[in-house]
Every structure is written in structure tokens, then in C-alpha cells.
């Protein structure tokens, strides 16, 4: 029973980290708008929210740069 409980808790903890890893991989490939949709709380939840905020800011900054360079002669 303890082994099963340990496996369940381990999986519950690693799923958000795996999702963040995949999200970071997508960002590295150029998909700056990538968001991670994982329900998590505590430090892991904060990491997910921070990742999503970061990618939103990356997308907005990239768009501002694109618009600014399109206006430049």
C-alpha cells in the first residue's frame, strides 16, 4: 500500500514539472506564446504561474518589437 501511495504522490508531483519542461521546449523552438495548463499549488503552482507570465511577456515584447521595426524606415 505504501508503494502505491508513493507512486501516486510521485506522479502527482512530477506531472507539472513534465508539463513545464515541455513548455520550455516549445519556447526554445520559438513558440513564445506557450502556456502550461496544469493545476498545481505551492511552489510548483507558483513556478507554473511565473512561466505563463514570462511567456506572455515574451510574446508582448516580441510583438512590440515587430510593430516598432515595421514603422522604422
PyMOL Python script that loads the backbone (N, CA, C, O; Angstrom):
from pymol import cmd

cmd.read_pdbstr("""\
ATOM      1  N   UNK A   1       0.812  -1.188   0.000  1.00  0.00           N
ATOM      2  CA  UNK A   1       0.000   0.000   0.000  1.00  0.00           C
ATOM      3  C   UNK A   1       0.865   1.265   0.000  1.00  0.00           C
ATOM      4  O   UNK A   1       0.554   2.233  -0.695  1.00  0.00           O
ATOM      5  N   UNK A   2       1.935   1.255   0.770  1.00  0.00           N
ATOM      6  CA  UNK A   2       2.830   2.412   0.816  1.00  0.00           C
ATOM      7  C   UNK A   2       3.489   2.658  -0.528  1.00  0.00           C
ATOM      8  O   UNK A   2       3.678   3.804  -0.937  1.00  0.00           O
ATOM      9  N   UNK A   3       3.835   1.582  -1.208  1.00  0.00           N
ATOM     10  CA  UNK A   3       4.474   1.724  -2.515  1.00  0.00           C
ATOM     11  C   UNK A   3       3.510   2.383  -3.494  1.00  0.00           C
ATOM     12  O   UNK A   3       3.891   3.294  -4.229  1.00  0.00           O
ATOM     13  N   UNK A   4       2.270   1.928  -3.504  1.00  0.00           N
ATOM     14  CA  UNK A   4       1.262   2.507  -4.386  1.00  0.00           C
ATOM     15  C   UNK A   4       1.045   3.982  -4.060  1.00  0.00           C
ATOM     16  O   UNK A   4       0.976   4.816  -4.963  1.00  0.00           O
ATOM     17  N   UNK A   5       0.939   4.298  -2.790  1.00  0.00           N
ATOM     18  CA  UNK A   5       0.769   5.686  -2.377  1.00  0.00           C
ATOM     19  C   UNK A   5       1.973   6.521  -2.805  1.00  0.00           C
ATOM     20  O   UNK A   5       1.818   7.642  -3.290  1.00  0.00           O
ATOM     21  N   UNK A   6       3.157   5.978  -2.626  1.00  0.00           N
ATOM     22  CA  UNK A   6       4.373   6.670  -3.042  1.00  0.00           C
ATOM     23  C   UNK A   6       4.393   6.936  -4.537  1.00  0.00           C
ATOM     24  O   UNK A   6       4.784   8.018  -4.974  1.00  0.00           O
ATOM     25  N   UNK A   7       3.974   5.955  -5.319  1.00  0.00           N
ATOM     26  CA  UNK A   7       3.923   6.130  -6.772  1.00  0.00           C
ATOM     27  C   UNK A   7       2.910   7.200  -7.172  1.00  0.00           C
ATOM     28  O   UNK A   7       3.177   8.013  -8.057  1.00  0.00           O
ATOM     29  N   UNK A   8       1.762   7.200  -6.525  1.00  0.00           N
ATOM     30  CA  UNK A   8       0.739   8.202  -6.836  1.00  0.00           C
ATOM     31  C   UNK A   8       1.209   9.614  -6.495  1.00  0.00           C
ATOM     32  O   UNK A   8       1.025  10.543  -7.282  1.00  0.00           O
ATOM     33  N   UNK A   9       1.810   9.768  -5.333  1.00  0.00           N
ATOM     34  CA  UNK A   9       2.315  11.078  -4.923  1.00  0.00           C
ATOM     35  C   UNK A   9       3.433  11.522  -5.855  1.00  0.00           C
ATOM     36  O   UNK A   9       3.493  12.687  -6.245  1.00  0.00           O
ATOM     37  N   UNK A  10       4.306  10.607  -6.207  1.00  0.00           N
ATOM     38  CA  UNK A  10       5.398  10.928  -7.118  1.00  0.00           C
ATOM     39  C   UNK A  10       4.866  11.401  -8.463  1.00  0.00           C
ATOM     40  O   UNK A  10       5.349  12.392  -9.010  1.00  0.00           O
ATOM     41  N   UNK A  11       3.891  10.707  -8.990  1.00  0.00           N
ATOM     42  CA  UNK A  11       3.305  11.077 -10.282  1.00  0.00           C
ATOM     43  C   UNK A  11       2.600  12.429 -10.187  1.00  0.00           C
ATOM     44  O   UNK A  11       2.680  13.247 -11.103  1.00  0.00           O
ATOM     45  N   UNK A  12       1.913  12.650  -9.074  1.00  0.00           N
ATOM     46  CA  UNK A  12       1.211  13.910  -8.856  1.00  0.00           C
ATOM     47  C   UNK A  12       2.193  15.085  -8.840  1.00  0.00           C
ATOM     48  O   UNK A  12       1.872  16.174  -9.315  1.00  0.00           O
ATOM     49  N   UNK A  13       3.378  14.861  -8.295  1.00  0.00           N
ATOM     50  CA  UNK A  13       4.387  15.913  -8.213  1.00  0.00           C
ATOM     51  C   UNK A  13       5.123  16.114  -9.530  1.00  0.00           C
ATOM     52  O   UNK A  13       5.467  17.245  -9.874  1.00  0.00           O
ATOM     53  N   UNK A  14       5.369  15.042 -10.270  1.00  0.00           N
ATOM     54  CA  UNK A  14       6.176  15.173 -11.482  1.00  0.00           C
ATOM     55  C   UNK A  14       5.383  15.650 -12.688  1.00  0.00           C
ATOM     56  O   UNK A  14       5.971  16.212 -13.613  1.00  0.00           O
ATOM     57  N   UNK A  15       4.088  15.450 -12.714  1.00  0.00           N
ATOM     58  CA  UNK A  15       3.287  15.869 -13.877  1.00  0.00           C
ATOM     59  C   UNK A  15       3.444  17.363 -14.183  1.00  0.00           C
ATOM     60  O   UNK A  15       3.679  17.705 -15.342  1.00  0.00           O
ATOM     61  N   UNK A  16       3.327  18.269 -13.204  1.00  0.00           N
ATOM     62  CA  UNK A  16       3.521  19.693 -13.517  1.00  0.00           C
ATOM     63  C   UNK A  16       4.936  20.003 -14.000  1.00  0.00           C
ATOM     64  O   UNK A  16       5.119  20.852 -14.872  1.00  0.00           O
ATOM     65  N   UNK A  17       5.922  19.332 -13.450  1.00  0.00           N
ATOM     66  CA  UNK A  17       7.306  19.564 -13.875  1.00  0.00           C
ATOM     67  C   UNK A  17       7.500  19.089 -15.311  1.00  0.00           C
ATOM     68  O   UNK A  17       8.178  19.752 -16.097  1.00  0.00           O
ATOM     69  N   UNK A  18       6.917  17.963 -15.654  1.00  0.00           N
ATOM     70  CA  UNK A  18       6.992  17.481 -17.035  1.00  0.00           C
ATOM     71  C   UNK A  18       6.310  18.459 -17.984  1.00  0.00           C
ATOM     72  O   UNK A  18       6.813  18.709 -19.079  1.00  0.00           O
ATOM     73  N   UNK A  19       5.176  19.013 -17.580  1.00  0.00           N
ATOM     74  CA  UNK A  19       4.470  19.988 -18.414  1.00  0.00           C
ATOM     75  C   UNK A  19       5.305  21.250 -18.595  1.00  0.00           C
ATOM     76  O   UNK A  19       5.344  21.814 -19.688  1.00  0.00           O
ATOM     77  N   UNK A  20       5.969  21.697 -17.536  1.00  0.00           N
ATOM     78  CA  UNK A  20       6.844  22.864 -17.641  1.00  0.00           C
ATOM     79  C   UNK A  20       8.026  22.587 -18.555  1.00  0.00           C
ATOM     80  O   UNK A  20       8.429  23.455 -19.330  1.00  0.00           O
ATOM     81  N   UNK A  21       8.580  21.396 -18.472  1.00  0.00           N
ATOM     82  CA  UNK A  21       9.692  21.018 -19.346  1.00  0.00           C
ATOM     83  C   UNK A  21       9.258  21.064 -20.801  1.00  0.00           C
ATOM     84  O   UNK A  21       9.981  21.583 -21.652  1.00  0.00           O
ATOM     85  N   UNK A  22       8.086  20.526 -21.090  1.00  0.00           N
ATOM     86  CA  UNK A  22       7.564  20.554 -22.459  1.00  0.00           C
ATOM     87  C   UNK A  22       7.289  21.990 -22.900  1.00  0.00           C
ATOM     88  O   UNK A  22       7.572  22.351 -24.043  1.00  0.00           O
ATOM     89  N   UNK A  23       6.748  22.801 -22.016  1.00  0.00           N
ATOM     90  CA  UNK A  23       6.514  24.212 -22.338  1.00  0.00           C
ATOM     91  C   UNK A  23       7.810  24.944 -22.630  1.00  0.00           C
ATOM     92  O   UNK A  23       7.876  25.727 -23.577  1.00  0.00           O
ATOM     93  N   UNK A  24       8.831  24.705 -21.839  1.00  0.00           N
ATOM     94  CA  UNK A  24      10.137  25.328 -22.073  1.00  0.00           C
ATOM     95  C   UNK A  24      10.725  24.875 -23.400  1.00  0.00           C
ATOM     96  O   UNK A  24      11.362  25.661 -24.101  1.00  0.00           O
ATOM     97  N   UNK A  25      10.518  23.621 -23.743  1.00  0.00           N
ATOM     98  CA  UNK A  25      10.986  23.103 -25.030  1.00  0.00           C
ATOM     99  C   UNK A  25      10.296  23.845 -26.183  1.00  0.00           C
ATOM    100  O   UNK A  25      10.943  24.210 -27.165  1.00  0.00           O
ATOM    101  N   UNK A  26       8.987  24.063 -26.058  1.00  0.00           N
ATOM    102  CA  UNK A  26       8.254  24.788 -27.102  1.00  0.00           C
ATOM    103  C   UNK A  26       8.755  26.224 -27.223  1.00  0.00           C
ATOM    104  O   UNK A  26       8.900  26.735 -28.334  1.00  0.00           O
ATOM    105  N   UNK A  27       9.019  26.880 -26.096  1.00  0.00           N
ATOM    106  CA  UNK A  27       9.543  28.245 -26.126  1.00  0.00           C
ATOM    107  C   UNK A  27      10.910  28.261 -26.803  1.00  0.00           C
ATOM    108  O   UNK A  27      11.187  29.142 -27.617  1.00  0.00           O
ATOM    109  N   UNK A  28      11.753  27.310 -26.479  1.00  0.00           N
ATOM    110  CA  UNK A  28      13.080  27.228 -27.102  1.00  0.00           C
ATOM    111  C   UNK A  28      12.979  27.045 -28.612  1.00  0.00           C
ATOM    112  O   UNK A  28      13.868  27.468 -29.351  1.00  0.00           O
ATOM    113  N   UNK A  29      11.904  26.418 -29.070  1.00  0.00           N
ATOM    114  CA  UNK A  29      11.692  26.212 -30.506  1.00  0.00           C
ATOM    115  C   UNK A  29      11.018  27.412 -31.166  1.00  0.00           C
ATOM    116  O   UNK A  29      10.767  27.397 -32.371  1.00  0.00           O
ATOM    117  N   UNK A  30      10.723  28.451 -30.383  1.00  0.00           N
ATOM    118  CA  UNK A  30      10.171  29.674 -30.952  1.00  0.00           C
ATOM    119  C   UNK A  30       8.713  29.941 -30.658  1.00  0.00           C
ATOM    120  O   UNK A  30       8.200  30.989 -31.051  1.00  0.00           O
ATOM    121  N   UNK A  31       8.026  29.044 -29.986  1.00  0.00           N
ATOM    122  CA  UNK A  31       6.608  29.237 -29.660  1.00  0.00           C
ATOM    123  C   UNK A  31       6.499  30.042 -28.366  1.00  0.00           C
ATOM    124  O   UNK A  31       6.192  29.497 -27.305  1.00  0.00           O
ATOM    125  N   UNK A  32       6.756  31.346 -28.471  1.00  0.00           N
ATOM    126  CA  UNK A  32       6.830  32.196 -27.284  1.00  0.00           C
ATOM    127  C   UNK A  32       5.497  32.360 -26.574  1.00  0.00           C
ATOM    128  O   UNK A  32       5.460  32.808 -25.428  1.00  0.00           O
ATOM    129  N   UNK A  33       4.405  32.004 -27.232  1.00  0.00           N
ATOM    130  CA  UNK A  33       3.083  32.138 -26.624  1.00  0.00           C
ATOM    131  C   UNK A  33       2.682  30.923 -25.801  1.00  0.00           C
ATOM    132  O   UNK A  33       1.577  30.887 -25.259  1.00  0.00           O
ATOM    133  N   UNK A  34       3.548  29.937 -25.697  1.00  0.00           N
ATOM    134  CA  UNK A  34       3.220  28.693 -24.994  1.00  0.00           C
ATOM    135  C   UNK A  34       2.804  28.954 -23.555  1.00  0.00           C
ATOM    136  O   UNK A  34       3.433  29.736 -22.842  1.00  0.00           O
ATOM    137  N   UNK A  35       1.748  28.296 -23.149  1.00  0.00           N
ATOM    138  CA  UNK A  35       1.259  28.357 -21.779  1.00  0.00           C
ATOM    139  C   UNK A  35       1.144  26.932 -21.260  1.00  0.00           C
ATOM    140  O   UNK A  35       0.865  26.004 -22.019  1.00  0.00           O
ATOM    141  N   UNK A  36       1.359  26.767 -19.974  1.00  0.00           N
ATOM    142  CA  UNK A  36       1.234  25.460 -19.339  1.00  0.00           C
ATOM    143  C   UNK A  36      -0.079  25.454 -18.572  1.00  0.00           C
ATOM    144  O   UNK A  36      -0.321  26.323 -17.735  1.00  0.00           O
ATOM    145  N   UNK A  37      -0.922  24.474 -18.858  1.00  0.00           N
ATOM    146  CA  UNK A  37      -2.225  24.392 -18.197  1.00  0.00           C
ATOM    147  C   UNK A  37      -2.244  23.199 -17.255  1.00  0.00           C
ATOM    148  O   UNK A  37      -2.782  22.138 -17.572  1.00  0.00           O
ATOM    149  N   UNK A  38      -1.646  23.402 -16.096  1.00  0.00           N
ATOM    150  CA  UNK A  38      -1.579  22.362 -15.071  1.00  0.00           C
ATOM    151  C   UNK A  38      -2.082  22.963 -13.770  1.00  0.00           C
ATOM    152  O   UNK A  38      -1.673  24.057 -13.378  1.00  0.00           O
ATOM    153  N   UNK A  39      -2.964  22.245 -13.109  1.00  0.00           N
ATOM    154  CA  UNK A  39      -3.414  22.669 -11.783  1.00  0.00           C
ATOM    155  C   UNK A  39      -2.343  22.259 -10.779  1.00  0.00           C
ATOM    156  O   UNK A  39      -2.050  21.074 -10.623  1.00  0.00           O
ATOM    157  N   UNK A  40      -1.771  23.229 -10.112  1.00  0.00           N
ATOM    158  CA  UNK A  40      -0.741  22.943  -9.113  1.00  0.00           C
ATOM    159  C   UNK A  40      -0.811  24.023  -8.040  1.00  0.00           C
ATOM    160  O   UNK A  40      -1.264  25.140  -8.293  1.00  0.00           O
ATOM    161  N   UNK A  41      -0.364  23.679  -6.861  1.00  0.00           N
ATOM    162  CA  UNK A  41      -0.358  24.644  -5.768  1.00  0.00           C
ATOM    163  C   UNK A  41       1.046  24.721  -5.186  1.00  0.00           C
ATOM    164  O   UNK A  41       1.948  23.994  -5.603  1.00  0.00           O
ATOM    165  N   UNK A  42       1.213  25.593  -4.241  1.00  0.00           N
ATOM    166  CA  UNK A  42       2.505  25.730  -3.573  1.00  0.00           C
ATOM    167  C   UNK A  42       3.577  26.246  -4.516  1.00  0.00           C
ATOM    168  O   UNK A  42       3.302  27.029  -5.425  1.00  0.00           O
ATOM    169  N   UNK A  43       4.796  25.799  -4.287  1.00  0.00           N
ATOM    170  CA  UNK A  43       5.932  26.263  -5.074  1.00  0.00           C
ATOM    171  C   UNK A  43       5.815  25.865  -6.537  1.00  0.00           C
ATOM    172  O   UNK A  43       6.184  26.637  -7.422  1.00  0.00           O
ATOM    173  N   UNK A  44       5.308  24.677  -6.796  1.00  0.00           N
ATOM    174  CA  UNK A  44       5.157  24.227  -8.181  1.00  0.00           C
ATOM    175  C   UNK A  44       4.104  25.076  -8.888  1.00  0.00           C
ATOM    176  O   UNK A  44       4.288  25.455 -10.045  1.00  0.00           O
ATOM    177  N   UNK A  45       3.020  25.371  -8.212  1.00  0.00           N
ATOM    178  CA  UNK A  45       1.994  26.241  -8.783  1.00  0.00           C
ATOM    179  C   UNK A  45       2.538  27.624  -9.087  1.00  0.00           C
ATOM    180  O   UNK A  45       2.227  28.204 -10.128  1.00  0.00           O
ATOM    181  N   UNK A  46       3.341  28.148  -8.192  1.00  0.00           N
ATOM    182  CA  UNK A  46       3.968  29.455  -8.414  1.00  0.00           C
ATOM    183  C   UNK A  46       4.900  29.397  -9.623  1.00  0.00           C
ATOM    184  O   UNK A  46       4.948  30.339 -10.414  1.00  0.00           O
ATOM    185  N   UNK A  47       5.627  28.318  -9.768  1.00  0.00           N
ATOM    186  CA  UNK A  47       6.511  28.149 -10.921  1.00  0.00           C
ATOM    187  C   UNK A  47       5.710  28.122 -12.220  1.00  0.00           C
ATOM    188  O   UNK A  47       6.113  28.742 -13.204  1.00  0.00           O
ATOM    189  N   UNK A  48       4.586  27.414 -12.236  1.00  0.00           N
ATOM    190  CA  UNK A  48       3.727  27.358 -13.427  1.00  0.00           C
ATOM    191  C   UNK A  48       3.192  28.750 -13.753  1.00  0.00           C
ATOM    192  O   UNK A  48       3.236  29.171 -14.909  1.00  0.00           O
ATOM    193  N   UNK A  49       2.689  29.466 -12.754  1.00  0.00           N
ATOM    194  CA  UNK A  49       2.160  30.814 -12.989  1.00  0.00           C
ATOM    195  C   UNK A  49       3.250  31.758 -13.485  1.00  0.00           C
ATOM    196  O   UNK A  49       3.002  32.578 -14.369  1.00  0.00           O
ATOM    197  N   UNK A  50       4.443  31.653 -12.931  1.00  0.00           N
ATOM    198  CA  UNK A  50       5.554  32.501 -13.354  1.00  0.00           C
ATOM    199  C   UNK A  50       5.969  32.179 -14.784  1.00  0.00           C
ATOM    200  O   UNK A  50       6.257  33.087 -15.565  1.00  0.00           O
ATOM    201  N   UNK A  51       6.004  30.908 -15.132  1.00  0.00           N
ATOM    202  CA  UNK A  51       6.317  30.507 -16.507  1.00  0.00           C
ATOM    203  C   UNK A  51       5.307  31.122 -17.472  1.00  0.00           C
ATOM    204  O   UNK A  51       5.688  31.693 -18.494  1.00  0.00           O
ATOM    205  N   UNK A  52       4.028  31.006 -17.150  1.00  0.00           N
ATOM    206  CA  UNK A  52       2.990  31.543 -18.025  1.00  0.00           C
ATOM    207  C   UNK A  52       3.071  33.063 -18.142  1.00  0.00           C
ATOM    208  O   UNK A  52       2.848  33.617 -19.219  1.00  0.00           O
ATOM    209  N   UNK A  53       3.386  33.732 -17.045  1.00  0.00           N
ATOM    210  CA  UNK A  53       3.565  35.189 -17.081  1.00  0.00           C
ATOM    211  C   UNK A  53       4.765  35.544 -17.959  1.00  0.00           C
ATOM    212  O   UNK A  53       4.713  36.492 -18.742  1.00  0.00           O
ATOM    213  N   UNK A  54       5.842  34.777 -17.821  1.00  0.00           N
ATOM    214  CA  UNK A  54       7.040  35.018 -18.617  1.00  0.00           C
ATOM    215  C   UNK A  54       6.749  34.884 -20.109  1.00  0.00           C
ATOM    216  O   UNK A  54       7.152  35.738 -20.898  1.00  0.00           O
ATOM    217  N   UNK A  55       6.049  33.818 -20.498  1.00  0.00           N
ATOM    218  CA  UNK A  55       5.779  33.632 -21.923  1.00  0.00           C
ATOM    219  C   UNK A  55       4.823  34.699 -22.446  1.00  0.00           C
ATOM    220  O   UNK A  55       4.938  35.109 -23.601  1.00  0.00           O
ATOM    221  N   UNK A  56       3.888  35.154 -21.627  1.00  0.00           N
ATOM    222  CA  UNK A  56       3.007  36.250 -22.047  1.00  0.00           C
ATOM    223  C   UNK A  56       3.814  37.517 -22.295  1.00  0.00           C
ATOM    224  O   UNK A  56       3.586  38.220 -23.279  1.00  0.00           O
ATOM    225  N   UNK A  57       4.752  37.805 -21.406  1.00  0.00           N
ATOM    226  CA  UNK A  57       5.607  38.980 -21.576  1.00  0.00           C
ATOM    227  C   UNK A  57       6.523  38.839 -22.790  1.00  0.00           C
ATOM    228  O   UNK A  57       6.743  39.810 -23.515  1.00  0.00           O
ATOM    229  N   UNK A  58       7.053  37.649 -23.015  1.00  0.00           N
ATOM    230  CA  UNK A  58       7.881  37.425 -24.206  1.00  0.00           C
ATOM    231  C   UNK A  58       7.092  37.692 -25.480  1.00  0.00           C
ATOM    232  O   UNK A  58       7.584  38.341 -26.403  1.00  0.00           O
ATOM    233  N   UNK A  59       5.883  37.193 -25.522  1.00  0.00           N
ATOM    234  CA  UNK A  59       5.035  37.403 -26.698  1.00  0.00           C
ATOM    235  C   UNK A  59       4.747  38.889 -26.891  1.00  0.00           C
ATOM    236  O   UNK A  59       4.855  39.396 -28.007  1.00  0.00           O
ATOM    237  N   UNK A  60       4.383  39.592 -25.819  1.00  0.00           N
ATOM    238  CA  UNK A  60       4.069  41.020 -25.909  1.00  0.00           C
ATOM    239  C   UNK A  60       5.292  41.825 -26.336  1.00  0.00           C
ATOM    240  O   UNK A  60       5.179  42.722 -27.172  1.00  0.00           O
ATOM    241  N   UNK A  61       6.446  41.520 -25.778  1.00  0.00           N
ATOM    242  CA  UNK A  61       7.671  42.227 -26.137  1.00  0.00           C
ATOM    243  C   UNK A  61       8.034  41.982 -27.592  1.00  0.00           C
ATOM    244  O   UNK A  61       8.414  42.910 -28.305  1.00  0.00           O
ATOM    245  N   UNK A  62       7.919  40.751 -28.029  1.00  0.00           N
ATOM    246  CA  UNK A  62       8.209  40.416 -29.420  1.00  0.00           C
ATOM    247  C   UNK A  62       7.272  41.171 -30.356  1.00  0.00           C
ATOM    248  O   UNK A  62       7.701  41.668 -31.397  1.00  0.00           O
ATOM    249  N   UNK A  63       6.007  41.258 -29.992  1.00  0.00           N
ATOM    250  CA  UNK A  63       5.030  41.980 -30.817  1.00  0.00           C
ATOM    251  C   UNK A  63       5.358  43.468 -30.868  1.00  0.00           C
ATOM    252  O   UNK A  63       5.275  44.083 -31.931  1.00  0.00           O
ATOM    253  N   UNK A  64       5.732  44.053 -29.727  1.00  0.00           N
ATOM    254  CA  UNK A  64       6.112  45.474 -29.714  1.00  0.00           C
ATOM    255  C   UNK A  64       7.333  45.711 -30.592  1.00  0.00           C
ATOM    256  O   UNK A  64       7.384  46.700 -31.323  1.00  0.00           O
ATOM    257  N   UNK A  65       8.305  44.828 -30.531  1.00  0.00           N
ATOM    258  CA  UNK A  65       9.494  44.967 -31.375  1.00  0.00           C
ATOM    259  C   UNK A  65       9.139  44.835 -32.851  1.00  0.00           C
ATOM    260  O   UNK A  65       9.664  45.570 -33.687  1.00  0.00           O
ATOM    261  N   UNK A  66       8.252  43.906 -33.169  1.00  0.00           N
ATOM    262  CA  UNK A  66       7.849  43.707 -34.558  1.00  0.00           C
ATOM    263  C   UNK A  66       7.139  44.947 -35.092  1.00  0.00           C
ATOM    264  O   UNK A  66       7.426  45.401 -36.200  1.00  0.00           O
ATOM    265  N   UNK A  67       6.219  45.493 -34.311  1.00  0.00           N
ATOM    266  CA  UNK A  67       5.488  46.691 -34.726  1.00  0.00           C
ATOM    267  C   UNK A  67       6.442  47.874 -34.845  1.00  0.00           C
ATOM    268  O   UNK A  67       6.359  48.644 -35.802  1.00  0.00           O
ATOM    269  N   UNK A  68       7.340  48.022 -33.890  1.00  0.00           N
ATOM    270  CA  UNK A  68       8.304  49.117 -33.927  1.00  0.00           C
ATOM    271  C   UNK A  68       9.230  49.043 -35.124  1.00  0.00           C
ATOM    272  O   UNK A  68       9.526  50.068 -35.738  1.00  0.00           O
ATOM    273  N   UNK A  69       9.688  47.861 -35.465  1.00  0.00           N
ATOM    274  CA  UNK A  69      10.592  47.730 -36.613  1.00  0.00           C
ATOM    275  C   UNK A  69       9.843  47.909 -37.926  1.00  0.00           C
ATOM    276  O   UNK A  69      10.438  48.332 -38.917  1.00  0.00           O
ATOM    277  N   UNK A  70       8.550  47.597 -37.955  1.00  0.00           N
ATOM    278  CA  UNK A  70       7.753  47.799 -39.169  1.00  0.00           C
ATOM    279  C   UNK A  70       7.541  49.288 -39.429  1.00  0.00           C
ATOM    280  O   UNK A  70       7.392  49.700 -40.579  1.00  0.00           O
ATOM    281  N   UNK A  71       7.527  50.086 -38.381  1.00  0.00           N
ATOM    282  CA  UNK A  71       7.338  51.537 -38.520  1.00  0.00           C
ATOM    283  C   UNK A  71       8.626  52.253 -38.893  1.00  0.00           C
ATOM    284  O   UNK A  71       8.581  53.352 -39.445  1.00  0.00           O
ATOM    285  N   UNK A  72       9.762  51.654 -38.604  1.00  0.00           N
ATOM    286  CA  UNK A  72      11.047  52.295 -38.879  1.00  0.00           C
ATOM    287  C   UNK A  72      11.331  52.278 -40.376  1.00  0.00           C
ATOM    288  O   UNK A  72      11.042  51.300 -41.066  1.00  0.00           O
ATOM    289  N   UNK A  73      11.909  53.389 -40.871  1.00  0.00           N
ATOM    290  CA  UNK A  73      12.240  53.438 -42.314  1.00  0.00           C
ATOM    291  C   UNK A  73      13.375  52.524 -42.676  1.00  0.00           C
ATOM    292  O   UNK A  73      13.764  52.455 -43.842  1.00  0.00           O
TER     293      UNK A  73
END
""", "prot")
cmd.dss("prot")
cmd.show_as("cartoon", "prot")
cmd.util.cbc("prot")
cmd.orient("prot")
